[in-house]
Amino acid sequence: MVGPNLEQAALVIAENVVLAVVRDLSSSLRDTPMARDAAMTAIMIELLRVMPTEDSDRLAEACNYGLGELVITGALGPIVEAVDPDDGSVTI
């Protein structure tokens, strides 16, 4: 997903992360659309700081940092394990 449209690539990855986190019934992202929007924005900001890159670990770290900035998961460790830089899919 490296290319001229980094914002679009960051959006795809952020959407995938948020959709995966929302599946957890205890997730605070399930509460309101505004919480999901805030999470997407925070993740996108962190992704754009490291992009362009093909490094899955670096992308995952950026996603986790964005989530951590909002303290929205309540988790003790990283949520995102890997990001496929080719299609933006995530492993949680």
MMTF fields as JSON, N, C-alpha, C and O atoms, coordinates in Angstrom:
{
  "mmtfVersion": "1.0.0",
  "mmtfProducer": "UNKNOWN",
  "numBonds": 367,
  "numAtoms": 368,
  "numGroups": 92,
  "numChains": 1,
  "numModels": 1,
  "chainsPerModel": [1],
  "groupsPerChain": [92],
  "chainIdList": ["A"],
  "bondAtomList": [4, 2, 8, 6, 12, 10, 16, 14, 20, 18, 24, 22, 28, 26, 32, 30, 36, 34, 40, 38, 44, 42, 48, 46, 52, 50, 56, 54, 60, 58, 64, 62, 68, 66, 72, 70, 76, 74, 80, 78, 84, 82, 88, 86, 92, 90, 96, 94, 100, 98, 104, 102, 108, 106, 112, 110, 116, 114, 120, 118, 124, 122, 128, 126, 132, 130, 136, 134, 140, 138, 144, 142, 148, 146, 152, 150, 156, 154, 160, 158, 164, 162, 168, 166, 172, 170, 176, 174, 180, 178, 184, 182, 188, 186, 192, 190, 196, 194, 200, 198, 204, 202, 208, 206, 212, 210, 216, 214, 220, 218, 224, 222, 228, 226, 232, 230, 236, 234, 240, 238, 244, 242, 248, 246, 252, 250, 256, 254, 260, 258, 264, 262, 268, 266, 272, 270, 276, 274, 280, 278, 284, 282, 288, 286, 292, 290, 296, 294, 300, 298, 304, 302, 308, 306, 312, 310, 316, 314, 320, 318, 324, 322, 328, 326, 332, 330, 336, 334, 340, 338, 344, 342, 348, 346, 352, 350, 356, 354, 360, 358, 364, 362],
  "bondOrderList": [1, 1, 1, 1, 1, 1, 1, 1, 1, 1, 1, 1, 1, 1, 1, 1, 1, 1, 1, 1, 1, 1, 1, 1, 1, 1, 1, 1, 1, 1, 1, 1, 1, 1, 1, 1, 1, 1, 1, 1, 1, 1, 1, 1, 1, 1, 1, 1, 1, 1, 1, 1, 1, 1, 1, 1, 1, 1, 1, 1, 1, 1, 1, 1, 1, 1, 1, 1, 1, 1, 1, 1, 1, 1, 1, 1, 1, 1, 1, 1, 1, 1, 1, 1, 1, 1, 1, 1, 1, 1, 1],
  "groupList": [{"groupName": "MET", "atomNameList": ["N", "CA", "C", "O"], "elementList": ["N", "C", "C", "O"], "formalChargeList": [0, 0, 0, 0], "bondAtomList": [1, 0, 2, 1, 3, 2], "bondOrderList": [1, 1, 2], "singleLetterCode": "M", "chemCompType": "L-PEPTIDE LINKING"}, {"groupName": "VAL", "atomNameList": ["N", "CA", "C", "O"], "elementList": ["N", "C", "C", "O"], "formalChargeList": [0, 0, 0, 0], "bondAtomList": [1, 0, 2, 1, 3, 2], "bondOrderList": [1, 1, 2], "singleLetterCode": "V", "chemCompType": "L-PEPTIDE LINKING"}, {"groupName": "GLY", "atomNameList": ["N", "CA", "C", "O"], "elementList": ["N", "C", "C", "O"], "formalChargeList": [0, 0, 0, 0], "bondAtomList": [1, 0, 2, 1, 3, 2], "bondOrderList": [1, 1, 2], "singleLetterCode": "G", "chemCompType": "PEPTIDE LINKING"}, {"groupName": "PRO", "atomNameList": ["N", "CA", "C", "O"], "elementList": ["N", "C", "C", "O"], "formalChargeList": [0, 0, 0, 0], "bondAtomList": [1, 0, 2, 1, 3, 2], "bondOrderList": [1, 1, 2], "singleLetterCode": "P", "chemCompType": "L-PEPTIDE LINKING"}, {"groupName": "ASN", "atomNameList": ["N", "CA", "C", "O"], "elementList": ["N", "C", "C", "O"], "formalChargeList": [0, 0, 0, 0], "bondAtomList": [1, 0, 2, 1, 3, 2], "bondOrderList": [1, 1, 2], "singleLetterCode": "N", "chemCompType": "L-PEPTIDE LINKING"}, {"groupName": "LEU", "atomNameList": ["N", "CA", "C", "O"], "elementList": ["N", "C", "C", "O"], "formalChargeList": [0, 0, 0, 0], "bondAtomList": [1, 0, 2, 1, 3, 2], "bondOrderList": [1, 1, 2], "singleLetterCode": "L", "chemCompType": "L-PEPTIDE LINKING"}, {"groupName": "GLU", "atomNameList": ["N", "CA", "C", "O"], "elementList": ["N", "C", "C", "O"], "formalChargeList": [0, 0, 0, 0], "bondAtomList": [1, 0, 2, 1, 3, 2], "bondOrderList": [1, 1, 2], "singleLetterCode": "E", "chemCompType": "L-PEPTIDE LINKING"}, {"groupName": "GLN", "atomNameList": ["N", "CA", "C", "O"], "elementList": ["N", "C", "C", "O"], "formalChargeList": [0, 0, 0, 0], "bondAtomList": [1, 0, 2, 1, 3, 2], "bondOrderList": [1, 1, 2], "singleLetterCode": "Q", "chemCompType": "L-PEPTIDE LINKING"}, {"groupName": "ALA", "atomNameList": ["N", "CA", "C", "O"], "elementList": ["N", "C", "C", "O"], "formalChargeList": [0, 0, 0, 0], "bondAtomList": [1, 0, 2, 1, 3, 2], "bondOrderList": [1, 1, 2], "singleLetterCode": "A", "chemCompType": "L-PEPTIDE LINKING"}, {"groupName": "ILE", "atomNameList": ["N", "CA", "C", "O"], "elementList": ["N", "C", "C", "O"], "formalChargeList": [0, 0, 0, 0], "bondAtomList": [1, 0, 2, 1, 3, 2], "bondOrderList": [1, 1, 2], "singleLetterCode": "I", "chemCompType": "L-PEPTIDE LINKING"}, {"groupName": "ARG", "atomNameList": ["N", "CA", "C", "O"], "elementList": ["N", "C", "C", "O"], "formalChargeList": [0, 0, 0, 0], "bondAtomList": [1, 0, 2, 1, 3, 2], "bondOrderList": [1, 1, 2], "singleLetterCode": "R", "chemCompType": "L-PEPTIDE LINKING"}, {"groupName": "ASP", "atomNameList": ["N", "CA", "C", "O"], "elementList": ["N", "C", "C", "O"], "formalChargeList": [0, 0, 0, 0], "bondAtomList": [1, 0, 2, 1, 3, 2], "bondOrderList": [1, 1, 2], "singleLetterCode": "D", "chemCompType": "L-PEPTIDE LINKING"}, {"groupName": "SER", "atomNameList": ["N", "CA", "C", "O"], "elementList": ["N", "C", "C", "O"], "formalChargeList": [0, 0, 0, 0], "bondAtomList": [1, 0, 2, 1, 3, 2], "bondOrderList": [1, 1, 2], "singleLetterCode": "S", "chemCompType": "L-PEPTIDE LINKING"}, {"groupName": "THR", "atomNameList": ["N", "CA", "C", "O"], "elementList": ["N", "C", "C", "O"], "formalChargeList": [0, 0, 0, 0], "bondAtomList": [1, 0, 2, 1, 3, 2], "bondOrderList": [1, 1, 2], "singleLetterCode": "T", "chemCompType": "L-PEPTIDE LINKING"}, {"groupName": "CYS", "atomNameList": ["N", "CA", "C", "O"], "elementList": ["N", "C", "C", "O"], "formalChargeList": [0, 0, 0, 0], "bondAtomList": [1, 0, 2, 1, 3, 2], "bondOrderList": [1, 1, 2], "singleLetterCode": "C", "chemCompType": "L-PEPTIDE LINKING"}, {"groupName": "TYR", "atomNameList": ["N", "CA", "C", "O"], "elementList": ["N", "C", "C", "O"], "formalChargeList": [0, 0, 0, 0], "bondAtomList": [1, 0, 2, 1, 3, 2], "bondOrderList": [1, 1, 2], "singleLetterCode": "Y", "chemCompType": "L-PEPTIDE LINKING"}],
  "groupTypeList": [0, 1, 2, 3, 4, 5, 6, 7, 8, 8, 5, 1, 9, 8, 6, 4, 1, 1, 5, 8, 1, 1, 10, 11, 5, 12, 12, 12, 5, 10, 11, 13, 3, 0, 8, 10, 11, 8, 8, 0, 13, 8, 9, 0, 9, 6, 5, 5, 10, 1, 0, 3, 13, 6, 11, 12, 11, 10, 5, 8, 6, 8, 14, 4, 15, 2, 5, 2, 6, 5, 1, 9, 13, 2, 8, 5, 2, 3, 9, 1, 6, 8, 1, 11, 3, 11, 11, 2, 12, 1, 13, 9],
  "groupIdList": [1, 2, 3, 4, 5, 6, 7, 8, 9, 10, 11, 12, 13, 14, 15, 16, 17, 18, 19, 20, 21, 22, 23, 24, 25, 26, 27, 28, 29, 30, 31, 32, 33, 34, 35, 36, 37, 38, 39, 40, 41, 42, 43, 44, 45, 46, 47, 48, 49, 50, 51, 52, 53, 54, 55, 56, 57, 58, 59, 60, 61, 62, 63, 64, 65, 66, 67, 68, 69, 70, 71, 72, 73, 74, 75, 76, 77, 78, 79, 80, 81, 82, 83, 84, 85, 86, 87, 88, 89, 90, 91, 92],
  "secStructList": [7, 7, 1, 1, 7, 2, 2, 2, 2, 2, 2, 2, 2, 2, 2, 2, 2, 2, 2, 2, 2, 2, 6, 1, 6, 6, 7, 4, 4, 4, 1, 7, 2, 2, 2, 2, 2, 2, 2, 2, 2, 2, 2, 2, 2, 2, 2, 2, 2, 2, 7, 1, 7, 7, 7, 2, 2, 2, 2, 2, 2, 2, 2, 2, 2, 2, 2, 2, 2, 2, 6, 7, 1, 7, 7, 1, 1, 7, 1, 7, 7, 3, 3, 7, 6, 6, 6, 7, 7, 3, 3, 7],
  "xCoordList": [0.819, 0.0, 0.866, 0.406, 2.079, 2.94, 2.673, 2.596, 2.535, 2.262, 1.905, 2.068, 1.411, 1.135, -0.042, -0.144, -0.922, -2.099, -1.973, -2.681, -1.069, -0.819, -2.013, -2.262, -2.747, -3.929, -4.956, -5.553, -5.162, -6.126, -5.654, -6.453, -4.368, -3.82, -3.967, -4.345, -3.671, -3.818, -5.275, -5.564, -6.191, -7.623, -8.052, -8.781, -7.609, -7.973, -7.475, -8.215, -6.232, -5.667, -6.422, -6.783, -6.665, -7.372, -8.78, -9.225, -9.476, -10.817, -10.756, -11.593, -9.765, -9.64, -9.351, -9.887, -8.515, -8.215, -9.478, -9.82, -10.162, -11.361, -12.429, -13.056, -12.651, -13.647, -13.288, -14.168, -12.014, -11.59, -11.777, -12.229, -11.437, -11.564, -13.04, -13.39, -13.892, -15.329, -15.971, -16.981, -15.404, -15.963, -15.901, -16.666, -14.992, -14.889, -16.065, -16.215, -16.877, -18.085, -17.799, -18.658, -16.602, -16.27, -15.575, -15.195, -15.411, -14.702, -15.494, -16.699, -14.788, -15.445, -15.75, -16.498, -15.187, -15.488, -16.896, -17.415, -17.511, -18.88, -19.89, -21.028, -19.48, -20.405, -20.976, -22.191, -20.122, -20.601, -19.799, -18.635, -20.425, -19.681, -18.542, -17.515, -18.716, -17.662, -16.408, -15.297, -16.563, -15.413, -14.676, -13.446, -15.419, -14.79, -14.081, -12.976, -14.699, -14.067, -12.782, -11.78, -12.812, -11.617, -10.498, -9.335, -10.844, -9.845, -9.259, -8.047, -10.097, -9.609, -8.669, -7.633, -9.009, -8.161, -6.815, -5.77, -6.836, -5.589, -4.7, -3.486, -5.295, -4.522, -3.949, -2.782, -4.762, -4.292, -3.123, -2.161, -3.193, -2.108, -0.809, 0.238, -0.884, 0.327, 0.823, 2.031, -0.085, 0.334, 1.032, 2.059, 0.479, 1.072, 2.449, 3.248, 2.725, 4.056, 5.119, 6.293, 4.73, 5.709, 5.641, 6.511, 4.641, 4.486, 5.27, 5.436, 5.749, 5.554, 6.521, 7.691, 6.01, 6.834, 6.154, 4.93, 6.947, 6.449, 6.629, 6.364, 7.08, 7.386, 6.112, 5.571, 5.647, 4.419, 4.493, 3.528, 5.631, 5.781, 5.685, 5.084, 6.271, 6.227, 4.798, 4.368, 4.078, 2.684, 1.833, 0.995, 2.048, 1.303, 1.608, 0.709, 2.876, 3.262, 2.56, 2.109, 2.474, 1.786, 0.304, -0.261, -0.319, -1.736, -1.932, -2.848, -1.067, -1.166, -0.919, -1.556, -0.006, 0.262, -0.966, -1.336, -1.6, -2.813, -3.925, -4.612, -4.101, -5.104, -4.737, -5.599, -3.478, -3.013, -3.15, -3.391, -2.997, -3.129, -4.516, -4.675, -5.504, -6.874, -7.262, -8.323, -6.419, -6.694, -8.085, -8.918, -8.313, -9.658, -9.814, -10.935, -8.718, -8.867, -8.81, -9.371, -8.15, -8.023, -7.133, -7.073, -6.445, -5.592, -4.226, -3.783, -3.583, -2.272, -1.151, -0.012, -1.442, -0.416, -0.924, -2.021, -0.114, -0.506, -1.749, -1.956, -2.553, -3.757, -3.48, -3.861, -2.815, -2.522, -1.196, -0.171, -1.222, -0.009, 0.737, 1.967, -0.014, 0.619, -0.319, -1.539, 0.285, -0.456, 0.14, 1.352, -0.711, -0.23, -0.114, -1.129, 1.117, 1.278, 0.73, 0.559, 0.453, -0.068, -1.554, -1.991, -2.33, -3.774, -4.381, -5.578, -3.577, -4.073, -4.796, -5.349, -4.808, -5.465, -4.64, -3.424, -5.328, -4.662, -4.876, -5.885, -3.902, -4.0, -4.053, -3.169, -5.115, -5.341, -4.99, -5.101],
  "yCoordList": [-1.188, 0.0, 1.257, 2.335, 1.119, 2.28, 2.899, 2.195, 4.178, 4.847, 6.29, 6.818, 6.929, 8.352, 8.692, 9.825, 7.748, 8.046, 7.438, 6.493, 7.993, 7.463, 7.642, 6.801, 8.737, 8.954, 7.85, 7.366, 7.453, 6.386, 5.07, 4.327, 4.782, 3.559, 3.588, 2.586, 4.733, 4.864, 4.703, 4.096, 5.237, 5.105, 3.641, 3.191, 2.899, 1.483, 0.713, -0.075, 0.944, 0.245, 0.643, -0.221, 1.938, 2.409, 1.822, 1.414, 1.777, 1.18, -0.286, -0.756, -1.008, -2.426, -2.626, -3.546, -1.78, -1.875, -1.608, -2.382, -0.519, -0.15, -1.23, -1.587, -1.754, -2.816, -4.046, -4.686, -4.379, -5.538, -5.285, -6.17, -4.095, -3.774, -3.721, -4.131, -3.231, -3.114, -4.486, -4.599, -5.506, -6.862, -7.355, -8.237, -6.787, -7.141, -6.499, -5.277, -7.306, -6.805, -5.821, -5.007, -5.88, -4.963, -3.687, -2.84, -3.551, -2.401, -1.114, -1.068, -0.063, 1.239, 1.864, 2.839, 1.32, 1.837, 1.483, 2.068, 0.537, 0.143, 1.199, 1.208, 2.083, 3.027, 4.065, 4.249, 4.729, 5.807, 5.875, 5.476, 6.38, 6.61, 7.616, 7.529, 8.565, 9.553, 8.886, 9.308, 7.866, 7.146, 6.434, 6.43, 5.838, 5.17, 6.176, 5.912, 7.323, 8.373, 8.877, 9.087, 9.068, 9.528, 8.496, 8.854, 7.227, 6.163, 6.126, 5.986, 6.248, 6.235, 7.397, 7.229, 8.56, 9.741, 9.547, 9.829, 9.068, 8.865, 7.836, 8.019, 6.768, 5.728, 6.271, 6.038, 6.988, 7.546, 8.505, 8.482, 9.333, 10.276, 9.519, 9.876, 8.481, 7.711, 6.944, 6.836, 6.418, 5.717, 6.659, 6.31, 7.843, 8.792, 9.267, 9.728, 9.158, 9.52, 8.514, 8.869, 7.264, 6.233, 5.833, 5.108, 6.286, 5.91, 6.862, 8.031, 6.39, 5.051, 4.036, 4.333, 2.85, 1.741, 0.433, 0.364, -0.584, -1.941, -2.799, -4.0, -2.181, -2.888, -3.113, -2.181, -4.353, -4.709, -4.357, -3.849, -4.623, -4.337, -2.84, -2.422, -2.054, -0.595, -0.069, 0.813, -0.614, -0.213, -0.63, 0.141, -1.842, -2.33, -1.466, -1.127, -1.113, -0.259, 1.098, 1.628, 1.645, 2.934, 2.811, 3.697, 1.716, 1.494, 1.398, 2.003, 0.634, 0.48, 1.787, 2.066, 2.585, 3.876, 4.779, 5.466, 4.777, 5.573, 5.15, 5.993, 3.847, 3.346, 3.729, 4.128, 3.611, 3.929, 5.392, 5.742, 6.251, 7.688, 8.039, 8.981, 7.288, 7.553, 6.758, 6.986, 5.833, 4.938, 4.338, 4.394, 3.768, 3.286, 1.786, 1.277, 1.076, -0.373, -0.962, -2.032, -0.294, -0.833, -2.057, -2.739, -2.339, -3.517, -3.213, -2.065, -4.249, -4.088, -4.179, -3.82, -4.638, -4.804, -4.367, -3.825, -4.611, -4.226, -4.983, -6.141, -4.33, -4.927, -5.464, -6.586, -4.654, -5.023, -5.772, -5.252, -6.997, -7.801, -7.58, -7.563, -7.409, -7.257, -6.506, -6.533, -5.833, -5.155, -5.598, -5.515, -6.068, -6.432, -5.158, -4.544, -4.748, -3.495, -3.546, -2.5, -4.722, -4.845, -4.525, -3.835, -5.034, -4.824, -4.131, -3.845, -3.857, -3.144, -4.013, -3.495, -5.321, -6.195, -6.242, -6.05, -6.5, -6.492, -7.805, -8.487, -8.14, -9.289, -8.737, -8.0, -9.112, -8.613, -9.719, -9.532],
  "zCoordList": [0.0, 0.0, 0.0, 0.375, -0.407, -0.536, -1.891, -2.898, -1.917, -3.175, -2.942, -1.842, -3.994, -3.894, -2.987, -2.515, -2.737, -1.939, -0.546, -0.197, 0.234, 1.569, 2.503, 3.366, 2.329, 3.185, 2.978, 3.94, 1.741, 1.458, 2.07, 2.641, 1.955, 2.55, 4.071, 4.677, 4.688, 6.144, 6.551, 7.582, 5.759, 6.049, 6.016, 6.9, 5.012, 4.903, 6.13, 6.719, 6.503, 7.668, 8.933, 9.733, 9.123, 10.317, 10.393, 11.466, 9.273, 9.252, 9.661, 10.432, 9.145, 9.482, 10.966, 11.585, 11.532, 12.962, 13.782, 14.677, 13.474, 14.242, 14.115, 15.112, 12.92, 12.75, 13.572, 14.147, 13.631, 14.423, 15.912, 16.638, 16.371, 17.799, 18.201, 19.308, 17.334, 17.637, 17.841, 18.536, 17.252, 17.414, 18.855, 19.244, 19.646, 21.06, 21.799, 21.791, 22.422, 23.081, 24.201, 24.539, 24.786, 25.872, 25.379, 26.187, 24.08, 23.53, 23.699, 23.451, 24.131, 24.274, 22.906, 22.825, 21.855, 20.518, 20.07, 19.119, 20.748, 20.394, 20.843, 20.374, 21.745, 22.364, 21.396, 21.33, 20.661, 19.79, 18.51, 18.472, 17.465, 16.216, 16.421, 15.748, 17.341, 17.589, 18.145, 17.825, 18.961, 19.497, 18.374, 18.338, 17.466, 16.324, 15.433, 14.96, 15.2, 14.385, 15.031, 14.347, 16.337, 17.053, 16.951, 16.761, 17.075, 16.964, 15.556, 15.391, 14.561, 13.177, 12.932, 12.288, 13.429, 13.241, 13.932, 13.347, 15.169, 15.917, 15.233, 15.149, 14.749, 14.065, 12.758, 12.446, 12.003, 10.732, 10.942, 10.173, 11.956, 12.239, 12.481, 11.94, 13.291, 13.596, 12.371, 12.158, 11.577, 10.363, 9.393, 8.811, 9.223, 8.277, 8.735, 7.921, 10.022, 10.538, 10.118, 10.017, 9.87, 9.512, 8.039, 7.557, 7.336, 5.94, 5.048, 5.396, 3.913, 3.34, 3.947, 4.188, 4.182, 4.662, 4.3, 4.187, 4.122, 3.887, 5.143, 5.117, 6.243, 7.483, 8.301, 8.896, 8.32, 9.032, 10.508, 11.08, 11.122, 12.553, 12.836, 13.826, 11.974, 12.156, 11.999, 12.742, 11.037, 10.845, 12.048, 12.515, 12.545, 13.716, 14.936, 15.706, 15.106, 16.223, 16.147, 17.162, 14.956, 14.772, 15.123, 15.764, 14.703, 15.03, 16.537, 17.093, 17.191, 18.643, 19.368, 20.384, 18.86, 19.481, 19.353, 20.305, 18.171, 17.974, 18.918, 19.496, 19.073, 20.021, 21.445, 22.228, 21.775, 23.123, 23.47, 24.626, 22.478, 22.71, 23.232, 24.008, 22.808, 23.239, 24.468, 25.049, 24.867, 25.992, 25.826, 26.731, 24.655, 24.353, 24.483, 24.478, 24.598, 24.611, 26.007, 26.245, 26.927, 28.267, 28.32, 29.343, 27.237, 27.179, 27.79, 27.824, 28.262, 28.866, 27.835, 28.135, 26.662, 25.636, 24.283, 24.155, 23.281, 21.929, 21.466, 21.829, 20.68, 20.122, 18.722, 18.388, 17.915, 16.532, 16.509, 16.951, 15.992, 15.922, 14.612, 14.588, 13.512, 12.203, 11.274, 11.432, 10.299, 9.241, 7.911, 7.709, 7.006, 5.68, 4.854, 4.528, 4.508, 3.781, 2.362, 1.737, 1.843, 0.481, 0.387, -0.534, 1.351, 1.264, 2.483, 2.492, 3.512, 4.688, 5.692, 6.662, 5.488, 6.456, 7.735, 7.718, 8.844, 10.15, 10.877, 10.694, 11.702, 12.604, 14.013, 14.449, 14.715, 16.074, 17.049, 18.26]
}
